[in-house]
Amino acid sequence: MFTVIEYAPLLGRGALVTISVAVLSLVLATGLGVLGAAAKLSKRGLWRSVGMGYTTIVRGIPDLVLILLIYFGGQRLVNDIGSTLGFDYIEVSKFWAGVISIGFIYGAYLSETFRGAYLTVPRGQAEAAQALGMKTIATLWKVLVPQILRFALPGYSNVWMVLVKSTAVVSVIGLSDLVGLADKAGKSTRQQFWFYLAVLLAYLFITIISEHLLKRLDKRVNRGIPA
Amino acid sequence: MNIALPLKHWDLFAWGVLTTLELTALALVVGFLISLPCALSLNRASKLNPLIQGYVYLFRGTPLLVQTYIIYYGLAQFDFIRDSWSWVILKEAWWCALIAFSLNSGAYQAEILRGAIQTTPRGEIEGGKALGLSMRQITWLCVLPSSLRRALPQYGNEVVFMLHGSVVASVITIQDILGAGRTLNGKYYVAYEGFLTAAVLYMTITFILVRIFRQVEKHYLRHLVRSPDAVKVPAVPGLPQVT
């Protein structure tokens, strides 16, 4: 039990990797979510089917399968292309494979969140802005986006909470994140239970902190709205 | 991509599908049995509630992978567990996965059911009272059937979520769908074949499940269409509501 405390700096480094993966994936997912939502709301049927296809495929495949596919499949693909171009063996980064996979998965969920939020904003808001002579960009930034943020926040928060827990599976491709390091340390010291318990508590801690911050953010974006 | 490989080893994947479905279904059933008393207790004043809330919060706030590890690898650390009768069960990866998945699903289902019970329209309970039903009868004849129907879309989500969560089993050596894919990849030293086959199989099962739930919802939620209590059914399965 006390061995875990000796290993605290190591676990701290792991936690940092976990949080980096989570935050970077969220950034990527947000970008993909915006693109996905734009595609789904597009007037062109082709874009709409691309957007729908993205969500449908991602929602059908478990996260770990996609991570393994992107890491091992990507490794092979990169080297197949590399060898025809005459490069030596290229190592695909585990860290980025994890970030890209998780970002890709949750981008699909966020696209649905953003699309819903956009549709919740009453049409009259955009029409009123146009009637005032505002340009399209100004309408989007000054009238629609602030309201979309407000409507999207509950869904966005939920995606973040699920995404954080999803980062645990990147340890399966051998990344030294919180779970990966605790796994190694636990096996070498034969103290697995205490190490996994520490990981469990660390995730719980991240959950509690996120919940608290998101509640405050929710208050902020809803300021001025009578409850 | 060599399509012949997975076709040649179709039995490997068939067993994988069976294992995945078996684990998922059992975990959902056991999870439901856990969630029922929890949800009922959470909807009235009970001294056990802090304990139940702690359980629900712990299992919803941490990754399923770590929960499975702690039961499979973690508990094996203690000699008193290895020496006890429970070791017969706890040394088997399959049982450990089932225990972890059931506890996890139980927590999610408890939250789903608690929410549904809480939003039961007052009139339904008053109707039961007016008919002279006892509190227990109202719970079993009015509140639960009504709550379970209204929670159908969330249950559909939970089923898909559990199916996807069950891939964790392959990490602790169980030959589920993903396990079959990894075995194939390891055997022939290939990168795509096993994982792509697994992905296609998971996707197929997901869509079949979504289809089934759509039909069941159509049947059981018919009375709610156009009513103020209408349940909004999402077009595609989403994430479980955590916040």
Contacts between the chains, C-beta under 8 A, distances in Angstrom:
chain1	res1	chain2	res2	distance
A	55	B	236	6.0
A	56	B	236	6.5
A	57	B	203	7.1
A	59	B	160	7.7
A	59	B	206	7.0
A	59	B	236	5.5
A	59	B	237	5.8
A	59	B	238	7.9
A	60	B	202	6.4
A	60	B	203	3.4
A	60	B	204	7.9
A	60	B	206	4.3
A	60	B	207	6.3
A	61	B	164	7.8
A	61	B	199	4.9
A	61	B	202	5.6
A	61	B	203	5.8
A	61	B	206	8.0
A	62	B	163	7.6
A	62	B	164	3.8
A	62	B	165	7.5
A	62	B	166	7.9
A	62	B	167	4.4
A	62	B	178	7.4
A	62	B	202	5.7
A	63	B	164	7.0
A	63	B	167	7.8
A	64	B	167	4.5
A	64	B	168	7.3
A	64	B	170	7.7
A	64	B	171	7.6
A	64	B	178	6.6
A	65	B	167	6.2
A	65	B	178	5.8
A	65	B	181	7.6
A	65	B	195	6.1
A	65	B	198	5.4
A	65	B	199	5.1
A	65	B	202	6.2
A	66	B	199	7.2
A	68	B	178	7.7
A	68	B	182	7.7
A	68	B	195	5.2
A	69	B	192	7.3
A	69	B	195	4.4
A	69	B	196	6.8
A	69	B	199	6.3
A	72	B	185	7.2
A	72	B	191	4.6
A	72	B	192	7.9
A	72	B	195	6.8
A	73	B	191	5.1
A	73	B	192	4.9
A	73	B	195	6.4
A	73	B	196	7.7
A	75	B	191	6.6
A	76	B	191	3.7
A	76	B	192	6.9
A	109	B	238	6.8
A	109	B	239	5.8
A	112	B	234	7.9
A	112	B	236	7.2
A	112	B	238	6.9
A	154	B	243	6.8
A	157	B	243	4.8
A	158	B	239	6.1
A	158	B	241	6.1
A	158	B	242	5.5
A	158	B	243	5.0
A	159	B	239	6.5
A	161	B	242	4.3
A	161	B	243	5.7
A	162	B	239	4.9
A	162	B	240	7.2
A	162	B	242	6.0
A	165	B	61	7.9
A	165	B	62	6.7
A	165	B	63	4.2
A	165	B	64	7.6
A	166	B	63	7.4
A	167	B	63	7.8
A	168	B	63	3.6
A	168	B	65	4.5
A	168	B	66	5.7
A	169	B	63	7.5
A	169	B	65	5.7
A	169	B	168	7.7
A	171	B	65	7.6
A	172	B	65	7.9
A	172	B	171	5.7
A	179	B	63	7.6
A	179	B	65	6.7
A	179	B	66	6.1
A	179	B	69	7.6
A	183	B	69	7.2
A	186	B	73	7.2
A	186	B	74	7.8
A	187	B	73	7.8
A	190	B	77	6.4
A	191	B	77	6.4
A	192	B	69	7.6
A	192	B	70	7.9
A	192	B	73	4.6
A	192	B	74	4.8
A	192	B	76	7.2
A	192	B	77	5.0
A	193	B	70	6.6
A	193	B	74	3.7
A	193	B	75	6.5
A	193	B	77	4.5
A	193	B	78	6.8
A	194	B	77	7.9
A	195	B	74	8.0
A	196	B	66	5.9
A	196	B	69	5.1
A	196	B	70	4.1
A	196	B	73	7.0
A	196	B	74	4.7
A	197	B	70	6.5
A	197	B	74	7.1
A	199	B	66	5.2
A	200	B	58	7.6
A	200	B	62	4.9
A	200	B	66	5.4
A	200	B	67	7.3
A	200	B	70	6.4
A	203	B	61	6.7
A	203	B	62	4.4
A	203	B	63	6.1
A	203	B	66	6.7
A	204	B	57	7.8
A	204	B	58	6.7
A	204	B	61	4.9
A	204	B	62	5.7
A	207	B	61	3.9
A	207	B	62	7.4
A	208	B	61	7.5
A	211	B	243	6.7
A	214	B	243	6.6
